[in-house]
Amino acid sequence: MGELLALAAAVLLALAHLLAGKLRFLDRAPRRIWRSIAGGVSVAYVFVHLLPELSEGQETVAEAAGEALAFVENHVYLVSLFGLAVFYGLEHTPAPSRKSRKGAGEEDTTSPGVFWLNMASFSLYNVLIGYLLLHRIERSPEDLILFATAILLHFVVNDYGLREHHKRDYSEIGRWILGSAVLLGWVIGLAVEVPEEAIAVIIAFLAGGIVLNVLKEELPAERESRY
């Protein structure tokens, strides 16, 4: 039953990438309301649910790290910070690429190299999310539904930014890659089960990534976001 519920969640998350571009109400004037609600739910989920869950995983990771890394306190929170930093770095690649191409009189979109770098990084991100649909520190059906709902809304927000940067490449190729990556993560989850401390590290990395990826879409003034 758990595997089927996780599969249903994976399919819904994949469809979020495939169909988000067809949600026309997100492109109209009130889009700031809908996208801000979606982003707010995602960030709230991280702070209210994922970060407290990390406190449980911290003990497991600390035991696994042993005395060799005893000087590093709060391991999972450092991983979360690392996840935020990684995606912050990736966020600095599309805009300069678009600016450079526009300056050269080309289409206002990213270069192929930047596009594939973003697709590779977000594919890994989605594979990890798909994997966590089957393997979590907390594994109740209610927790899975809550997790999937928050990630679904997160994908809608994230998809908007990816379409804006990559234009046709994302619409024709990228969304299919990212949708497939979620399903691939679910398949890997069926075949492989990693230790609980590794699950805590994956969740920590994703928590940092989710916070950055949502806030980068919500904070800039030109996004017309809503408090």
Disulfide bonds with the S-S distance in Angstrom:
none
